[in-house]
Amino acid sequence: MIRILIAEDHAIVRSGVKKILASTEDMTVVGEATHGDEVLAQVRALDFDVLLLDLTMPGTSGTELIQQVLTEKPLLPVLILTMHNDGQIVNRVLRAGACGYVTKDSDPETLLTALRMVVRGGKFIDPALVDSVVSHASRSDALPHQRLSERELQVLKGLASGSRIGEVADALHLSPKTVSTHKMRLMQKLNVDNNADLIKYALQHQLAAE
């Protein structure tokens, strides 16, 4: 029996996933988490075989959360289930240690196949994203923002859209101090040293949040 921890902050999505898993004979849900800190607590407390993880949740999320989870359990398979269908993001989370990536608009059988594959030690990428992933992976001229963590990218998009640090903090359920730290780190990675150049970079690369 494959034991699954679901980390997803939207109740409707969790309910849908549990319904899909209930239709199988070889899978069971042993825990649920809706916040980054809760994910880490469940990882430490529960005995399970695979983490089904949404990329964007309150608190720590994205590549940072993947890395923290794998610090706790280095051999744990992490399968991403997300709305993001960007090959750049897929490559980023795979580099962070995730074993697979499935989008939320995939059919249920794709999700079940992915879970079984990563538990067996394999890798799985949503078939609809393979071409995009290969395209991004083959680029030798990776752009500076492609080195940002998921959270740093969220902060950059918020700031580039004209939001203040406090507003970005509220939107991401973080403290202003944490957002300021992310801002400092992403500016170093982008090699910019003032707000004007930061906004200019974001607009040039169409990184402002919609």
C-alpha positions as CSV (number, residue, x, y, z in Angstrom):
1,M,0.0,0.0,0.0
2,I,1.4,3.4,-1.0
3,R,1.0,5.9,1.9
4,I,0.6,9.5,0.8
5,L,0.9,12.8,2.6
6,I,-1.1,15.5,0.8
7,A,0.2,19.1,1.1
8,E,-2.3,21.4,-0.4
9,D,-4.0,24.5,1.1
10,H,-7.2,24.4,-1.0
11,A,-9.8,22.2,0.5
12,I,-11.6,21.5,-2.8
13,V,-8.3,20.3,-4.4
14,R,-7.5,18.1,-1.5
15,S,-11.0,16.6,-1.6
16,G,-10.7,15.9,-5.3
17,V,-7.3,14.2,-4.9
18,K,-8.5,12.1,-2.0
19,K,-11.5,11.0,-4.1
20,I,-9.1,9.9,-6.9
21,L,-6.9,8.0,-4.5
22,A,-9.9,6.3,-2.9
23,S,-10.7,4.8,-6.2
24,T,-7.5,2.7,-6.1
25,E,-6.6,-0.4,-4.2
26,D,-2.9,0.4,-3.6
27,M,-3.0,3.9,-2.2
28,T,-4.1,5.6,1.0
29,V,-3.9,9.1,2.4
30,V,-2.2,9.1,5.9
31,G,-2.0,12.8,6.4
32,E,-2.8,16.3,5.1
33,A,-1.1,19.7,5.5
34,T,-2.1,23.2,4.4
35,H,0.9,25.2,5.5
36,G,4.7,24.9,5.0
37,D,5.4,24.5,8.7
38,E,2.6,21.9,9.0
39,V,4.2,20.0,6.1
40,L,7.5,19.8,8.0
41,A,5.7,18.7,11.2
42,Q,3.9,16.0,9.4
43,V,7.1,14.9,7.6
44,R,8.7,14.4,11.0
45,A,5.7,12.8,12.7
46,L,4.3,10.4,10.1
47,D,5.4,7.3,8.4
48,F,4.6,7.5,4.7
49,D,6.0,6.8,1.2
50,V,5.5,9.9,-0.9
51,L,4.8,13.6,-0.4
52,L,2.3,15.1,-2.9
53,L,3.1,18.8,-2.7
54,D,1.6,21.9,-4.0
55,L,4.2,24.5,-5.0
56,T,2.4,27.6,-3.5
57,M,1.1,27.5,0.0
58,P,1.1,29.8,3.0
59,G,4.4,30.0,4.8
60,T,7.5,28.3,3.4
61,S,6.8,26.8,0.0
62,G,8.3,26.0,-3.4
63,T,11.9,25.0,-3.7
64,E,12.7,26.1,-0.2
65,L,10.1,23.7,1.3
66,I,11.3,20.9,-0.9
67,Q,14.9,21.4,0.3
68,Q,13.8,21.5,3.9
69,V,11.7,18.4,3.5
70,L,14.6,16.5,2.0
71,T,16.9,17.7,4.8
72,E,14.5,15.8,7.1
73,K,14.1,12.8,4.9
74,P,16.7,12.7,2.1
75,L,15.2,9.7,0.3
76,L,11.6,10.7,0.4
77,P,10.0,11.0,-3.0
78,V,8.4,14.4,-3.6
79,L,5.8,14.7,-6.3
80,I,4.7,18.2,-7.2
81,L,1.0,18.8,-8.0
82,T,0.5,22.4,-9.2
83,M,-1.3,24.8,-11.5
84,H,2.0,26.1,-12.9
85,N,2.8,24.7,-16.4
86,D,6.1,26.5,-17.0
87,G,9.1,24.4,-18.0
88,Q,11.4,26.8,-16.2
89,I,9.6,26.1,-12.9
90,V,9.7,22.3,-13.6
91,N,13.5,22.4,-14.0
92,R,13.8,24.5,-10.8
93,V,11.9,22.1,-8.6
94,L,13.6,19.1,-10.1
95,R,17.0,20.6,-9.3
96,A,15.7,21.2,-5.8
97,G,15.1,17.5,-5.4
98,A,11.6,16.8,-6.5
99,C,11.1,13.4,-8.2
100,G,8.1,14.4,-10.4
101,Y,5.8,17.1,-11.6
102,V,2.1,17.0,-12.5
103,T,-0.3,19.8,-13.3
104,K,-3.7,20.1,-11.7
105,D,-5.4,20.0,-15.1
106,S,-4.0,16.5,-15.8
107,D,-6.3,13.5,-15.9
108,P,-6.5,11.4,-12.8
109,E,-4.6,8.5,-14.4
110,T,-1.6,10.7,-15.0
111,L,-1.5,11.5,-11.3
112,L,-1.8,7.9,-10.3
113,T,0.9,6.8,-12.7
114,A,3.2,9.5,-11.4
115,L,2.7,8.5,-7.8
116,R,3.5,4.8,-8.5
117,M,6.5,5.7,-10.6
118,V,8.2,8.0,-8.0
119,V,7.6,5.6,-5.2
120,R,9.4,3.0,-7.2
121,G,12.4,5.3,-7.5
122,G,11.6,6.7,-10.9
123,K,11.1,10.2,-12.2
124,F,7.9,11.6,-13.8
125,I,7.2,14.7,-15.7
126,D,3.7,15.5,-17.0
127,P,3.7,14.5,-20.7
128,A,2.2,17.8,-21.6
129,L,5.3,19.6,-20.2
130,V,8.1,17.5,-21.6
131,D,8.9,19.7,-24.6
132,S,8.9,22.8,-22.5
133,V,11.2,21.2,-19.9
134,V,13.7,20.0,-22.5
135,S,13.7,23.4,-24.2
136,H,14.6,25.2,-20.9
137,A,17.1,22.5,-19.8
138,S,19.0,22.8,-23.1
139,R,19.6,26.5,-22.8
140,S,23.2,27.3,-22.1
141,D,22.5,31.0,-21.5
142,A,20.3,30.7,-18.4
143,L,19.0,34.0,-17.2
144,P,19.8,35.3,-13.7
145,H,16.1,35.1,-12.6
146,Q,16.1,31.4,-13.4
147,R,18.3,30.9,-10.4
148,L,15.8,32.4,-8.0
149,S,13.9,30.2,-5.6
150,E,10.1,30.0,-6.0
151,R,9.6,32.4,-3.1
152,E,12.2,34.9,-4.3
153,L,10.4,34.9,-7.7
154,Q,7.1,35.6,-6.0
155,V,8.6,38.5,-4.1
156,L,10.1,39.9,-7.3
157,K,6.8,39.7,-9.1
158,G,5.0,41.4,-6.3
159,L,7.5,44.3,-6.1
160,A,7.6,44.6,-9.9
161,S,3.8,45.1,-9.9
162,G,4.1,48.1,-7.6
163,S,3.3,46.5,-4.3
164,R,5.1,47.6,-1.2
165,I,7.0,45.2,1.0
166,G,4.2,45.1,3.5
167,E,1.6,44.3,0.8
168,V,3.8,41.5,-0.6
169,A,4.2,40.1,2.9
170,D,0.4,40.1,3.4
171,A,-0.2,38.4,0.0
172,L,2.4,35.7,0.8
173,H,1.5,35.3,4.5
174,L,5.0,36.3,5.5
175,S,6.5,38.9,7.7
176,P,7.8,42.1,6.2
177,K,11.3,41.2,7.6
178,T,11.2,37.9,5.7
179,V,10.2,39.6,2.5
180,S,13.0,42.1,2.9
181,T,15.5,39.2,3.3
182,H,14.2,37.6,0.1
183,K,14.4,40.9,-1.7
184,M,18.1,41.3,-0.6
185,R,19.0,37.8,-1.8
186,L,17.2,38.1,-5.1
187,M,18.9,41.5,-5.8
188,Q,22.2,39.8,-5.2
189,K,21.3,37.0,-7.6
190,L,20.1,39.5,-10.3
191,N,23.2,41.7,-9.7
192,V,21.2,44.8,-9.1
193,D,21.7,47.2,-6.3
194,N,18.7,49.5,-6.3
195,N,14.9,49.4,-6.7
196,A,14.9,51.1,-10.0
197,D,17.2,48.5,-11.6
198,L,15.2,45.7,-9.9
199,I,11.9,46.9,-11.4
200,K,13.6,47.5,-14.8
201,Y,14.9,43.9,-14.9
202,A,11.5,42.5,-13.9
203,L,9.7,44.5,-16.6
204,Q,12.3,43.6,-19.3
205,H,11.7,39.9,-18.6
206,Q,7.9,40.2,-18.1
207,L,8.1,39.1,-14.5
208,A,5.5,41.4,-13.0
209,A,2.5,39.6,-11.4
210,E,-0.7,39.8,-13.3
